Amino acid sequence: QVQLVESGGGLVQAGGSLRLSCAASGRTFGNYHMGWFRQAPGKEREFVSAIILSSGATYYADSVKGRFTISRDNDKNTVYLQMNSLKPEDTAGYYCAARPYYNHGSYYDAAQYANWGQGTQVTVSS
């Protein structure tokens, strides 16, 4: 198991930026594909972004494409989500998730991720 701890959330005005971090410990971080999901009150958890271990390929939900950037630093066992041009509709709890390298399931499917952090709240005011 890998343990995940998110940080970097907060309150920001529309148009502002935040950078979320997800620090991993336990099993080798380099054995996991990583993803970010979010959940707003009363809504389903939704895919935000993913980064694939082997290729480094990145994927984004259409709603955040061009505004958010996912990256990982294997030396620091950390994955980041840089969020720019934030909108009120980005307000949600943001969760980091990990799935083993041998899992080739859909990167946008939350059920494919076995390990989750506790989440960090992002609130964007208008």
NORGI-V129266 format. One record per residue. N is the residue number from 1. SS is DSSP state (helix for helix, strand for strand, loop for the rest). PHI is phi in radians with two decimals (999 if undefined). PSI is psi as a letter, one per 30 degrees, with the letter a starting at -180 (none if undefined). Layout:
{{N	SS	PHI	PSI} {N	SS	PHI	PSI}}
//
This chain:
{{1	loop	999	k} {2	strand	-2.00	k} {3	strand	-1.73	k} {4	strand	-2.16	k} {5	strand	-2.31	j} {6	strand	-1.58	l} {7	strand	-2.70	l} {8	loop	1.82	f} {9	loop	-1.24	l} {10	strand	2.88	a} {11	strand	-1.80	k} {12	strand	-2.50	l} {13	strand	-1.38	l} {14	loop	-0.96	k} {15	loop	1.63	f} {16	loop	-1.45	a} {17	loop	-2.32	l} {18	strand	-2.51	l} {19	strand	-2.14	j} {20	strand	-1.57	k} {21	strand	-2.13	k} {22	strand	-2.35	j} {23	strand	-1.64	k} {24	strand	-1.92	k} {25	strand	-2.49	l} {26	strand	1.72	b} {27	loop	-1.09	l} {28	loop	-1.01	j} {29	helix	-1.02	e} {30	helix	-1.22	f} {31	helix	-1.71	g} {32	strand	-2.20	k} {33	strand	-1.33	k} {34	strand	-2.16	l} {35	strand	-2.53	l} {36	strand	-2.11	k} {37	strand	-2.24	l} {38	strand	-2.48	l} {39	strand	-2.52	k} {40	loop	-1.66	l} {41	loop	-0.96	k} {42	loop	1.36	g} {43	loop	-2.11	l} {44	loop	-1.27	l} {45	loop	-1.17	k} {46	strand	-2.23	l} {47	strand	-1.19	k} {48	strand	-2.01	e} {49	strand	-2.85	l} {50	strand	-2.57	l} {51	strand	-2.30	k} {52	loop	-1.59	k} {53	loop	-1.05	e} {54	loop	-1.22	e} {55	loop	-1.67	f} {56	loop	1.31	g} {57	loop	-1.09	k} {58	strand	-2.11	k} {59	strand	-2.39	k} {60	strand	-2.42	k} {61	loop	-1.16	k} {62	loop	-1.00	e} {63	loop	-1.20	f} {64	loop	-2.08	f} {65	loop	-1.03	k} {66	loop	1.53	f} {67	loop	-2.02	e} {68	strand	-1.88	k} {69	strand	-2.39	k} {70	strand	-1.75	k} {71	strand	-2.65	l} {72	strand	-2.45	k} {73	strand	-2.15	j} {74	loop	-1.18	f} {75	loop	-1.22	e} {76	loop	-1.76	g} {77	loop	0.93	h} {78	strand	-2.40	k} {79	strand	-2.06	k} {80	strand	-2.10	l} {81	strand	-2.34	j} {82	strand	-1.48	k} {83	strand	-2.07	j} {84	loop	-2.01	l} {85	loop	0.86	h} {86	loop	-1.13	k} {87	loop	-2.12	l} {88	helix	-0.97	e} {89	helix	-1.26	f} {90	helix	-1.43	f} {91	loop	-1.07	k} {92	strand	-3.13	l} {93	strand	-1.44	k} {94	strand	-1.90	k} {95	strand	-2.15	k} {96	strand	-1.59	k} {97	strand	-2.50	l} {98	strand	-2.29	k} {99	strand	-2.37	k} {100	strand	-1.06	l} {101	loop	-1.04	f} {102	loop	-1.49	f} {103	loop	-1.49	j} {104	loop	-1.86	g} {105	loop	-1.24	l} {106	loop	-1.09	k} {107	loop	-1.17	f} {108	loop	-1.64	f} {109	loop	-1.66	j} {110	helix	-1.02	e} {111	helix	-1.13	f} {112	helix	-1.40	f} {113	loop	-1.74	k} {114	loop	-1.62	f} {115	strand	-2.15	k} {116	strand	-2.34	k} {117	loop	-1.48	l} {118	loop	-1.46	f} {119	loop	1.68	l} {120	strand	-2.39	k} {121	strand	-1.49	k} {122	strand	-2.08	k} {123	strand	-2.17	k} {124	strand	-1.98	j} {125	strand	-1.62	k} {126	loop	-1.58	none}}
//
